[in-house]
Amino acid sequence: MKVNKFGRAAILTPTQINLLFNEGFTKPRDLALFGVCLYAAARINEACTLNRGDVIGLKGVRDVLVIRRYNTKGKQETREIQVHPQLREYLEVYQKKGQWSDRPFLFPGRHGRNHIHKASADKILRDVCCQLEIEGVSTHSFRRTALTRMSDAGVPLRHIQAISGHKTLAALERYLGVTEQQKENAISTLKF
């Protein structure tokens, strides 16, 4: 995994996200897989190991994605994440294009056996980033980007924690990115 100078996965810019999802990922499977990582703030292994039955609803009022405890890092709690409209679109296209296998895994591996391996997903991303000349991005960048954007938007940390599955708020806070502009804005509020 590529990391920034602080030892963390890079946070994607809006331009990079647009490039990846509009020009880079051409297969419905790849859009859906990395869409899960971004729009559900899922780890790559959590996305790769999803079962078809873990996507509940699609076109319903309360569409949810279930990340099962046994697929989480550290076997944390099972969590339900509401499906973002853009993710719903990626999943529906994936389903309509006949990519929704009759096998149990949402993203089947080579020859339809088991699930896609996270190393395969990493290679897909590396190839796309190379083609688009995007550097410093890893599969974990999608998760960090989602959680940081929620924090930037003022979403309470407890709510973000429920989505991310971090065991403690301290662990979540270490995870979030802080830009120079955010630090400058924080200091500029000190007007007495």
MARPATOR-404833 format. One record per residue: x, y, z of N, C-alpha, C, CB in turn; residue number from 0. Coordinates in nm, 3 decimals. Glycine has a CB too. Layout:
BEGIN
X,Y,Z,X,Y,Z,X,Y,Z,X,Y,Z,NUM
...
end
This chain:
BEGIN
0.083,-0.116,0.000,0.000,0.000,0.000,0.089,0.124,0.000,-0.095,-0.001,0.120,0
0.058,0.218,-0.088,0.133,0.343,-0.089,0.080,0.432,0.023,0.122,0.414,-0.226,1
0.169,0.506,0.084,0.129,0.594,0.192,0.195,0.730,0.173,0.167,0.534,0.329,2
0.140,0.830,0.242,0.200,0.963,0.234,0.318,0.972,0.330,0.096,1.073,0.266,3
0.377,1.091,0.340,0.498,1.105,0.421,0.473,1.083,0.570,0.558,1.243,0.402,4
0.346,1.082,0.612,0.313,1.058,0.752,0.278,0.911,0.779,0.197,1.147,0.793,5
0.294,0.825,0.679,0.270,0.683,0.697,0.124,0.643,0.683,0.319,0.641,0.829,6
0.042,0.730,0.619,-0.101,0.701,0.604,-0.137,0.701,0.456,-0.187,0.805,0.681,7
-0.241,0.627,0.423,-0.291,0.627,0.285,-0.334,0.768,0.247,-0.409,0.527,0.269,8
-0.305,0.808,0.124,-0.339,0.941,0.077,-0.490,0.961,0.073,-0.278,0.966,-0.062,9
-0.532,1.085,0.096,-0.672,1.122,0.083,-0.692,1.172,-0.059,-0.714,1.231,0.189,10
-0.793,1.120,-0.126,-0.819,1.154,-0.265,-0.880,1.293,-0.278,-0.912,1.050,-0.329,11
-0.840,1.365,-0.381,-0.900,1.494,-0.410,-1.027,1.469,-0.492,-0.800,1.587,-0.487,12
-1.117,1.567,-0.496,-1.236,1.552,-0.582,-1.198,1.525,-0.728,-1.323,1.677,-0.573,13
-1.093,1.588,-0.776,-1.049,1.566,-0.915,-1.006,1.421,-0.935,-0.932,1.662,-0.950,14
-0.930,1.366,-0.840,-0.888,1.226,-0.851,-1.006,1.132,-0.848,-0.790,1.192,-0.739,15
-1.103,1.159,-0.760,-1.223,1.074,-0.753,-1.297,1.077,-0.886,-1.316,1.121,-0.639,16
-1.314,1.196,-0.943,-1.383,1.206,-1.072,-1.308,1.132,-1.181,-1.399,1.353,-1.112,17
-1.176,1.146,-1.185,-1.097,1.074,-1.285,-1.112,0.923,-1.269,-0.949,1.112,-1.273,18
-1.098,0.874,-1.146,-1.106,0.730,-1.123,-1.241,0.674,-1.162,-1.079,0.699,-0.977,19
-1.349,0.741,-1.122,-1.482,0.684,-1.144,-1.543,0.719,-1.279,-1.574,0.731,-1.036,20
-1.490,0.820,-1.347,-1.546,0.858,-1.477,-1.459,0.816,-1.595,-1.567,1.005,-1.482,21
-1.329,0.799,-1.571,-1.239,0.762,-1.680,-1.159,0.636,-1.652,-1.145,0.875,-1.708,22
-1.132,0.608,-1.526,-1.044,0.497,-1.492,-1.112,0.363,-1.486,-0.981,0.523,-1.362,23
-1.209,0.350,-1.397,-1.279,0.222,-1.381,-1.381,0.209,-1.493,-1.347,0.212,-1.241,24
-1.358,0.114,-1.581,-1.448,0.097,-1.696,-1.544,-0.020,-1.678,-1.366,0.076,-1.822,25
-1.512,-0.113,-1.592,-1.598,-0.229,-1.572,-1.698,-0.201,-1.460,-1.513,-0.355,-1.538,26
-1.823,-0.242,-1.478,-1.923,-0.223,-1.372,-1.879,-0.284,-1.238,-2.055,-0.284,-1.414,27
-1.807,-0.397,-1.243,-1.760,-0.459,-1.120,-1.664,-0.367,-1.046,-1.691,-0.592,-1.151,28
-1.573,-0.305,-1.119,-1.473,-0.218,-1.055,-1.538,-0.092,-0.998,-1.365,-0.180,-1.155,29
-1.634,-0.036,-1.070,-1.707,0.080,-1.018,-1.780,0.043,-0.889,-1.808,0.132,-1.123,30
-1.843,-0.073,-0.888,-1.917,-0.117,-0.770,-1.822,-0.149,-0.655,-2.003,-0.240,-0.803,31
-1.713,-0.219,-0.683,-1.618,-0.257,-0.578,-1.556,-0.135,-0.511,-1.508,-0.346,-0.636,32
-1.502,-0.045,-0.591,-1.437,0.073,-0.533,-1.541,0.175,-0.485,-1.342,0.138,-0.634,33
-1.662,0.167,-0.542,-1.772,0.249,-0.491,-1.808,0.209,-0.349,-1.895,0.235,-0.581,34
-1.804,0.079,-0.319,-1.827,0.032,-0.182,-1.720,0.087,-0.089,-1.829,-0.124,-0.177,35
-1.595,0.086,-0.135,-1.486,0.138,-0.051,-1.504,0.287,-0.022,-1.350,0.115,-0.121,36
-1.546,0.364,-0.122,-1.561,0.508,-0.104,-1.692,0.544,-0.035,-1.553,0.577,-0.238,37
-1.803,0.495,-0.085,-1.934,0.541,-0.037,-1.984,0.466,0.086,-2.034,0.527,-0.147,38
-1.913,0.363,0.127,-1.947,0.295,0.253,-1.828,0.299,0.349,-1.990,0.149,0.227,39
-1.722,0.368,0.309,-1.601,0.380,0.390,-1.551,0.242,0.434,-1.627,0.468,0.514,40
-1.558,0.147,0.341,-1.520,0.009,0.371,-1.373,-0.016,0.341,-1.608,-0.089,0.292,41
-1.313,-0.103,0.419,-1.179,-0.151,0.389,-1.189,-0.239,0.265,-1.118,-0.231,0.511,42
-1.081,-0.251,0.191,-1.084,-0.330,0.068,-1.122,-0.475,0.096,-0.948,-0.324,-0.002,43
-1.073,-0.533,0.204,-1.108,-0.672,0.234,-1.257,-0.685,0.268,-1.023,-0.724,0.351,44
-1.313,-0.585,0.335,-1.457,-0.588,0.365,-1.538,-0.584,0.236,-1.495,-0.469,0.456,45
-1.496,-0.503,0.140,-1.566,-0.494,0.013,-1.551,-0.624,-0.067,-1.515,-0.376,-0.069,46
-1.430,-0.676,-0.074,-1.404,-0.797,-0.153,-1.482,-0.917,-0.102,-1.256,-0.829,-0.151,47
-1.504,-0.925,0.029,-1.566,-1.044,0.088,-1.717,-1.031,0.108,-1.502,-1.073,0.221,48
-1.777,-0.925,0.053,-1.923,-0.910,0.065,-1.996,-1.023,-0.006,-1.968,-0.776,0.008,49
-2.102,-1.070,0.054,-2.192,-1.164,-0.011,-2.301,-1.085,-0.084,-2.255,-1.264,0.092,50
-2.361,-1.144,-0.184,-2.473,-1.077,-0.253,-2.582,-1.042,-0.154,-2.529,-1.166,-0.364,51
-2.606,-1.128,-0.057,-2.710,-1.104,0.042,-2.679,-0.992,0.139,-2.735,-1.229,0.119,52
-2.556,-0.941,0.136,-2.519,-0.829,0.223,-2.565,-0.695,0.168,-2.368,-0.826,0.243,53
-2.614,-0.695,0.045,-2.674,-0.575,-0.013,-2.825,-0.594,-0.002,-2.628,-0.553,-0.165,54
-2.885,-0.516,0.087,-3.026,-0.535,0.117,-3.104,-0.417,0.061,-3.050,-0.549,0.271,55
-3.204,-0.447,-0.018,-3.290,-0.343,-0.071,-3.266,-0.319,-0.218,-3.271,-0.215,0.005,56
-3.183,-0.221,-0.250,-3.165,-0.168,-0.384,-3.301,-0.136,-0.445,-3.088,-0.269,-0.473,57
-3.326,-0.011,-0.456,-3.452,0.047,-0.504,-3.554,0.058,-0.393,-3.509,-0.037,-0.617,58
-3.518,0.019,-0.274,-3.610,0.030,-0.161,-3.589,0.161,-0.088,-3.592,-0.086,-0.066,59
-3.670,0.183,0.013,-3.659,0.306,0.090,-3.534,0.304,0.177,-3.784,0.325,0.177,60
-3.502,0.189,0.232,-3.387,0.179,0.322,-3.291,0.072,0.271,-3.433,0.148,0.466,61
-3.216,0.109,0.171,-3.116,0.018,0.117,-2.996,0.020,0.210,-3.076,0.057,-0.029,62
-2.949,-0.098,0.247,-2.833,-0.103,0.336,-2.731,-0.204,0.285,-2.876,-0.139,0.479,63
-2.609,-0.180,0.328,-2.498,-0.268,0.302,-2.456,-0.322,0.439,-2.379,-0.196,0.227,64
-2.448,-0.453,0.452,-2.413,-0.514,0.579,-2.268,-0.562,0.572,-2.509,-0.632,0.613,65
-2.187,-0.511,0.662,-2.049,-0.558,0.672,-2.043,-0.645,0.796,-1.945,-0.438,0.680,66
-2.030,-0.773,0.772,-2.039,-0.873,0.878,-1.916,-0.871,0.968,-2.057,-1.012,0.818,67
-1.939,-0.901,1.091,-1.833,-0.900,1.193,-1.712,-0.984,1.151,-1.889,-0.953,1.326,68
-1.737,-1.102,1.096,-1.627,-1.192,1.062,-1.543,-1.140,0.944,-1.681,-1.329,1.029,69
-1.592,-1.036,0.872,-1.515,-0.978,0.762,-1.441,-0.851,0.802,-1.605,-0.950,0.646,70
-1.462,-0.804,0.924,-1.402,-0.678,0.966,-1.263,-0.701,1.024,-1.491,-0.607,1.070,71
-1.185,-0.594,1.023,-1.054,-0.600,1.085,-1.074,-0.614,1.235,-0.968,-0.474,1.050,72
-1.013,-0.712,1.295,-1.026,-0.732,1.440,-1.158,-0.792,1.482,-1.007,-0.603,1.509,73
-1.235,-0.838,1.385,-1.366,-0.901,1.413,-1.453,-0.810,1.500,-1.345,-1.039,1.483,74
-1.460,-0.682,1.460,-1.543,-0.585,1.532,-1.690,-0.615,1.506,-1.509,-0.440,1.489,75
-1.776,-0.527,1.550,-1.921,-0.545,1.536,-1.964,-0.547,1.389,-1.995,-0.433,1.610,76
-2.070,-0.622,1.361,-2.136,-0.612,1.232,-2.195,-0.473,1.222,-2.246,-0.724,1.213,77
-2.183,-0.412,1.105,-2.241,-0.279,1.091,-2.324,-0.270,0.962,-2.130,-0.172,1.090,78
-2.429,-0.190,0.971,-2.514,-0.164,0.855,-2.489,-0.020,0.812,-2.665,-0.188,0.889,79
-2.470,-0.003,0.683,-2.443,0.129,0.627,-2.545,0.156,0.519,-2.297,0.138,0.571,80
-2.611,0.270,0.531,-2.708,0.307,0.429,-2.637,0.324,0.295,-2.783,0.438,0.469,81
-2.701,0.277,0.189,-2.640,0.282,0.056,-2.656,0.423,0.000,-2.704,0.177,-0.038,82
-2.543,0.485,-0.030,-2.540,0.618,-0.092,-2.601,0.607,-0.233,-2.392,0.673,-0.099,83
-2.672,0.712,-0.279,-2.734,0.705,-0.413,-2.636,0.671,-0.526,-2.800,0.837,-0.445,84
-2.513,0.725,-0.521,-2.416,0.694,-0.625,-2.374,0.547,-0.618,-2.292,0.785,-0.612,85
-2.357,0.494,-0.499,-2.324,0.352,-0.484,-2.440,0.267,-0.533,-2.291,0.319,-0.337,86
-2.562,0.307,-0.502,-2.679,0.233,-0.551,-2.675,0.224,-0.703,-2.811,0.302,-0.504,87
-2.642,0.336,-0.768,-2.634,0.336,-0.914,-2.528,0.239,-0.964,-2.603,0.478,-0.965,88
-2.409,0.240,-0.903,-2.303,0.148,-0.944,-2.347,0.002,-0.926,-2.174,0.175,-0.864,89
-2.410,-0.027,-0.814,-2.455,-0.164,-0.787,-2.565,-0.207,-0.883,-2.504,-0.177,-0.643,90
-2.657,-0.116,-0.916,-2.764,-0.149,-1.010,-2.710,-0.177,-1.150,-2.866,-0.036,-1.015,91
-2.614,-0.096,-1.194,-2.552,-0.119,-1.325,-2.480,-0.253,-1.324,-2.452,-0.004,-1.361,92
-2.408,-0.280,-1.219,-2.336,-0.408,-1.205,-2.435,-0.524,-1.212,-2.258,-0.412,-1.071,93
-2.548,-0.509,-1.146,-2.650,-0.614,-1.146,-2.713,-0.629,-1.284,-2.758,-0.582,-1.041,94
-2.746,-0.518,-1.349,-2.814,-0.521,-1.480,-2.725,-0.573,-1.591,-2.862,-0.383,-1.515,95
-2.596,-0.550,-1.580,-2.503,-0.593,-1.685,-2.475,-0.743,-1.678,-2.373,-0.516,-1.674,96
-2.549,-0.813,-1.594,-2.528,-0.957,-1.583,-2.406,-0.992,-1.501,-2.516,-1.017,-1.719,97
-2.352,-0.894,-1.432,-2.233,-0.917,-1.354,-2.265,-0.972,-1.215,-2.153,-0.789,-1.341,98
-2.392,-0.971,-1.180,-2.435,-1.016,-1.048,-2.443,-1.167,-1.055,-2.574,-0.951,-1.005,99
-2.341,-1.231,-1.013,-2.327,-1.375,-1.025,-2.432,-1.449,-0.942,-2.188,-1.418,-0.983,100
-2.455,-1.573,-0.976,-2.543,-1.656,-0.894,-2.464,-1.721,-0.780,-2.612,-1.765,-0.980,101
-2.337,-1.689,-0.773,-2.254,-1.738,-0.663,-2.274,-1.650,-0.540,-2.104,-1.742,-0.704,102
-2.234,-1.697,-0.424,-2.264,-1.623,-0.302,-2.192,-1.488,-0.289,-2.229,-1.706,-0.185,103
-2.072,-1.475,-0.346,-1.996,-1.351,-0.327,-2.040,-1.244,-0.426,-1.847,-1.378,-0.341,104
-2.050,-1.121,-0.378,-2.087,-1.009,-0.463,-1.982,-0.986,-0.570,-2.106,-0.882,-0.379,105
-1.856,-1.002,-0.534,-1.746,-0.983,-0.628,-1.667,-1.114,-0.637,-1.654,-0.864,-0.584,106
-1.712,-1.207,-0.723,-1.645,-1.336,-0.733,-1.502,-1.322,-0.784,-1.723,-1.429,-0.825,107
-1.421,-1.419,-0.745,-1.281,-1.421,-0.788,-1.267,-1.481,-0.926,-1.196,-1.499,-0.690,108
-1.143,-1.507,-0.961,-1.113,-1.564,-1.091,-1.188,-1.695,-1.111,-0.962,-1.587,-1.107,109
-1.244,-1.711,-1.226,-1.320,-1.831,-1.264,-1.442,-1.852,-1.174,-1.229,-1.954,-1.257,110
-1.487,-1.744,-1.107,-1.608,-1.753,-1.026,-1.592,-1.822,-0.894,-1.711,-1.821,-1.101,111
-1.469,-1.856,-0.859,-1.447,-1.925,-0.732,-1.419,-1.825,-0.622,-1.332,-2.025,-0.743,112
-1.471,-1.849,-0.505,-1.447,-1.766,-0.389,-1.476,-1.620,-0.422,-1.303,-1.783,-0.338,113
-1.409,-1.526,-0.354,-1.428,-1.383,-0.380,-1.301,-1.326,-0.441,-1.466,-1.306,-0.249,114
-1.313,-1.209,-0.502,-1.195,-1.143,-0.556,-1.098,-1.119,-0.440,-1.232,-1.009,-0.628,115
-0.973,-1.139,-0.464,-0.873,-1.121,-0.360,-0.834,-0.973,-0.354,-0.747,-1.210,-0.386,116
-0.802,-0.926,-0.234,-0.766,-0.784,-0.220,-0.642,-0.749,-0.300,-0.745,-0.750,-0.073,117
-0.552,-0.844,-0.322,-0.434,-0.817,-0.406,-0.476,-0.793,-0.551,-0.334,-0.935,-0.397,118
-0.578,-0.862,-0.596,-0.630,-0.839,-0.732,-0.693,-0.701,-0.743,-0.733,-0.948,-0.771,119
-0.768,-0.663,-0.641,-0.828,-0.529,-0.639,-0.720,-0.422,-0.638,-0.921,-0.513,-0.517,120
-0.615,-0.446,-0.561,-0.504,-0.352,-0.554,-0.438,-0.336,-0.692,-0.400,-0.398,-0.450,121
-0.422,-0.446,-0.764,-0.362,-0.440,-0.897,-0.451,-0.362,-0.993,-0.337,-0.582,-0.951,122
-0.581,-0.383,-0.984,-0.675,-0.307,-1.069,-0.656,-0.158,-1.044,-0.822,-0.350,-1.041,123
-0.651,-0.120,-0.917,-0.635,0.021,-0.882,-0.500,0.075,-0.928,-0.650,0.041,-0.730,124
-0.394,0.001,-0.905,-0.260,0.046,-0.946,-0.253,0.067,-1.097,-0.153,-0.057,-0.902,125
-0.313,-0.026,-1.173,-0.313,-0.013,-1.320,-0.390,0.112,-1.364,-0.375,-0.139,-1.384,126
-0.505,0.136,-1.303,-0.585,0.254,-1.338,-0.511,0.381,-1.300,-0.724,0.249,-1.268,127
-0.452,0.384,-1.181,-0.377,0.503,-1.137,-0.258,0.529,-1.228,-0.330,0.485,-0.993,128
-0.191,0.425,-1.272,-0.078,0.440,-1.363,-0.126,0.500,-1.496,-0.009,0.303,-1.388,129
-0.237,0.448,-1.546,-0.294,0.497,-1.672,-0.334,0.645,-1.660,-0.417,0.413,-1.712,130
-0.389,0.685,-1.545,-0.435,0.822,-1.524,-0.326,0.913,-1.466,-0.555,0.822,-1.431,131
-0.208,0.857,-1.442,-0.095,0.930,-1.384,-0.128,0.991,-1.248,-0.049,1.039,-1.480,132
-0.194,0.909,-1.165,-0.226,0.949,-1.028,-0.130,0.874,-0.936,-0.378,0.917,-0.992,133
-0.063,0.946,-0.850,0.037,0.884,-0.762,-0.008,0.888,-0.616,0.171,0.954,-0.777,134
0.045,0.793,-0.538,0.026,0.794,-0.394,-0.107,0.738,-0.345,0.039,0.930,-0.345,135
-0.185,0.681,-0.433,-0.318,0.630,-0.397,-0.311,0.480,-0.370,-0.420,0.659,-0.509,136
-0.383,0.436,-0.268,-0.392,0.294,-0.237,-0.539,0.259,-0.219,-0.309,0.257,-0.109,137
-0.568,0.132,-0.205,-0.706,0.091,-0.183,-0.762,0.152,-0.054,-0.717,-0.062,-0.177,138
-0.676,0.178,0.041,-0.720,0.236,0.168,-0.751,0.385,0.157,-0.613,0.213,0.275,139
-0.707,0.447,0.049,-0.735,0.590,0.028,-0.884,0.619,0.021,-0.667,0.638,-0.099,140
-0.962,0.526,-0.033,-1.106,0.547,-0.045,-1.170,0.559,0.093,-1.171,0.432,-0.125,141
-1.132,0.471,0.183,-1.187,0.473,0.320,-1.145,0.600,0.394,-1.139,0.348,0.399,142
-1.016,0.633,0.389,-0.969,0.756,0.456,-1.036,0.879,0.399,-0.817,0.769,0.444,143
-1.054,0.881,0.268,-1.119,0.995,0.203,-1.262,1.010,0.252,-1.117,0.978,0.051,144
-1.337,0.901,0.255,-1.477,0.907,0.297,-1.490,0.956,0.441,-1.543,0.769,0.283,145
-1.409,0.899,0.529,-1.419,0.936,0.671,-1.374,1.081,0.694,-1.334,0.841,0.757,146
-1.271,1.123,0.625,-1.223,1.260,0.639,-1.327,1.359,0.584,-1.088,1.278,0.565,147
-1.388,1.328,0.471,-1.491,1.417,0.413,-1.610,1.430,0.508,-1.539,1.364,0.274,148
-1.650,1.320,0.571,-1.761,1.327,0.668,-1.723,1.419,0.784,-1.797,1.185,0.721,149
-1.601,1.404,0.832,-1.555,1.488,0.943,-1.551,1.635,0.900,-1.415,1.443,0.990,150
-1.499,1.661,0.780,-1.493,1.797,0.728,-1.631,1.859,0.716,-1.423,1.798,0.592,151
-1.731,1.776,0.688,-1.868,1.826,0.672,-1.938,1.847,0.807,-1.950,1.728,0.588,152
-1.867,1.818,0.916,-1.925,1.841,1.048,-2.007,1.727,1.103,-2.008,1.961,1.043,153
-1.997,1.610,1.042,-2.069,1.493,1.094,-2.007,1.457,1.229,-2.063,1.371,0.993,154
-2.089,1.439,1.332,-2.034,1.404,1.463,-1.948,1.277,1.458,-2.148,1.385,1.564,155
-1.839,1.279,1.533,-1.746,1.165,1.532,-1.814,1.034,1.571,-1.630,1.192,1.625,156
-1.909,1.037,1.661,-1.979,0.912,1.699,-2.052,0.852,1.580,-2.079,0.939,1.814,157
-2.109,0.937,1.495,-2.179,0.887,1.376,-2.080,0.826,1.278,-2.259,1.001,1.308,158
-1.967,0.895,1.260,-1.863,0.843,1.170,-1.809,0.710,1.225,-1.748,0.946,1.153,159
-1.793,0.704,1.355,-1.745,0.580,1.419,-1.839,0.463,1.392,-1.728,0.601,1.570,160
-1.970,0.490,1.393,-2.068,0.384,1.366,-2.054,0.332,1.224,-2.211,0.436,1.390,161
-2.016,0.419,1.133,-1.996,0.378,0.994,-1.862,0.308,0.977,-2.005,0.500,0.901,162
-1.758,0.364,1.037,-1.623,0.310,1.016,-1.596,0.181,1.091,-1.521,0.412,1.056,163
-1.661,0.166,1.206,-1.636,0.047,1.286,-1.515,0.060,1.376,-1.621,-0.070,1.198,164
-1.456,0.179,1.386,-1.342,0.196,1.477,-1.390,0.172,1.620,-1.279,0.339,1.464,165
-1.307,0.104,1.694,-1.344,0.065,1.831,-1.354,0.186,1.924,-1.243,-0.034,1.885,166
-1.265,0.284,1.906,-1.265,0.401,1.993,-1.263,0.529,1.909,-1.145,0.398,2.089,167
-1.307,0.638,1.970,-1.299,0.767,1.903,-1.155,0.809,1.882,-1.373,0.873,1.983,168
-1.068,0.773,1.976,-0.926,0.807,1.963,-0.868,0.741,1.838,-0.848,0.763,2.089,169
-0.903,0.617,1.812,-0.854,0.547,1.693,-0.906,0.615,1.566,-0.896,0.399,1.696,170
-1.031,0.656,1.569,-1.089,0.725,1.453,-1.021,0.859,1.431,-1.240,0.744,1.473,171
-1.000,0.935,1.536,-0.940,1.067,1.523,-0.799,1.061,1.463,-0.935,1.136,1.658,172
-0.722,0.959,1.500,-0.588,0.943,1.443,-0.595,0.913,1.294,-0.511,0.831,1.516,173
-0.705,0.861,1.251,-0.725,0.815,1.115,-0.759,0.928,1.019,-0.835,0.712,1.113,174
-0.823,1.033,1.071,-0.873,1.141,0.987,-0.759,1.233,0.942,-0.980,1.222,1.061,175
-0.770,1.281,0.820,-0.671,1.372,0.767,-0.701,1.516,0.805,-0.662,1.359,0.618,176
-0.598,1.594,0.824,-0.612,1.736,0.852,-0.522,1.810,0.753,-0.575,1.770,1.002,177
-0.582,1.904,0.679,-0.504,1.979,0.580,-0.448,2.106,0.640,-0.591,2.012,0.457,178
-0.351,2.163,0.571,-0.294,2.291,0.614,-0.403,2.399,0.615,-0.177,2.333,0.522,179
-0.493,2.395,0.517,-0.601,2.493,0.511,-0.694,2.481,0.632,-0.682,2.476,0.381,180
-0.722,2.359,0.674,-0.807,2.339,0.792,-0.740,2.394,0.917,-0.840,2.190,0.811,181
-0.610,2.373,0.929,-0.538,2.427,1.044,-0.539,2.580,1.040,-0.393,2.374,1.048,182
-0.518,2.637,0.922,-0.522,2.782,0.907,-0.660,2.837,0.943,-0.484,2.822,0.763,183
-0.765,2.770,0.895,-0.901,2.812,0.927,-0.928,2.805,1.077,-1.003,2.727,0.852,184
-0.878,2.702,1.142,-0.898,2.687,1.286,-0.833,2.803,1.362,-0.840,2.552,1.336,185
-0.710,2.837,1.324,-0.639,2.945,1.388,-0.709,3.078,1.362,-0.494,2.951,1.340,186
-0.763,3.097,1.241,-0.827,3.223,1.206,-0.956,3.249,1.284,-0.856,3.225,1.058,187
-1.010,3.146,1.349,-1.131,3.166,1.430,-1.099,3.234,1.563,-1.200,3.033,1.457,188
-0.973,3.245,1.597,-0.933,3.304,1.724,-0.931,3.456,1.715,-0.795,3.252,1.766,189
-1.050,3.514,1.710,-1.065,3.660,1.705,-1.128,3.704,1.835,-1.150,3.705,1.582,190
-1.056,3.786,1.911,-1.106,3.829,2.042,-1.134,3.977,2.042,-1.006,3.795,2.152,191
end
